[in-house]
């Protein structure tokens, strides 16, 4: 039998010196440390939230900019991994250099040279998707309060990146051909900008392509006013009509101040998370140091497999097949929009990429209407969150790449019910 002194109640009442008495009061609860203040002004991505909302398989979603999974070259990618693991597993599974796999950088340099942009492998840094490349550049270039110029509307994840850095984001007006050079010139003369972020080819969210003469004007403005150009090109290989427009990075006027971002997400597979940046030596070195602090290096085996895929497979032929499929899907959406959207709506006809930009007539709010659309088992992304300046409440982004042409037609029939 236990004695009374050994019971839990009596033990709790025993003082530290062995004497009995009242228990000492418990210490006051200390608040949990808060989240860093830099997060205060950074909103969650509306696109990601909509994708979660529309994850049900019965919903036909035009919301996400997702490549068609049935078009992934699964067999070719699997074979590339198998060969890497069979022939050189110890190196592929080991740490590697921050700059990236030499064979992969050589292959990328060759592809850029084929697009009339001479590039040395040492001009490149391999990144974990082009989104990381933008984060590294922002960390290396932008001081808190520094001015970043962006197209209005702009890619949402870029706005998040600049908000994290504490930048002051200044929108530059656009029209149906993209950024307006006169507006850029006026703003650049007024603001001491660090960089201009631009997607000149098949822009996200609008699908617009900046004409050659405007690209030259952007390059001249950067040279005149001393800001960097960050040229993001995730969609450039997905052209369905028209002639390729040279990169801004190829313009001698701004070659010393232009950074080109690229990605394998849209042409190989987004799950690989492989991107790159091409930058002048000093800035590239700063990005290498920044990346060392972020993740040391991008996945060694994924880089090795991508390099092997580029050696053994014909990526250009694969992309040609993707372009044919996406062209058909774009055309199906364009053909169905007149019946799907209210009279007085406007939309563009992109020459490539993944998106159509539409605007509903005055009095229609695309954000408010989204709930009704999801009720009809179809979804889109409202355009308002993409704006830094005054938003167009009737605007919406429609992605045509994820679904087949027949599914797109059915999705547009559902969308029409939203406005009935």
Secondary structure, DSSP 8 states (H G I E B T S, - for coil): ---GGGSHHHHHTB-TTS-B----------------GGGTT----HHHHHHHHT-STT-EE--S----GGGS-HHHHHHHHHHHHHH-HHHHTS---TT--HHHHHHHHHHHHHTT----GGGEEEESHHHHHHHHHHHHH--TT-EEEEEES--HHHHHHHHHTT-EEEEEEEETTEE-HHHHHHHHHHS-EEEEEE--SS-TTT-----HHHHHHHHHHHHHHT-EEEEE-SSTT-B-SS-----GGG-GGGGGGEEEEEESTTTT-GGG--EEEE--HHHHHHHHHHHHHHTSSS-HHHHHHHHHHHHHS-HHHHHHHHHHHHHHHHHHHHHHHHHHS-TT-EE---SBSSEEEEE--TT--HHHHHHHHHHTTEE-EESGGG-SSS--TTEEEEE-SSS-HHHHHHHHHHHHHHT-
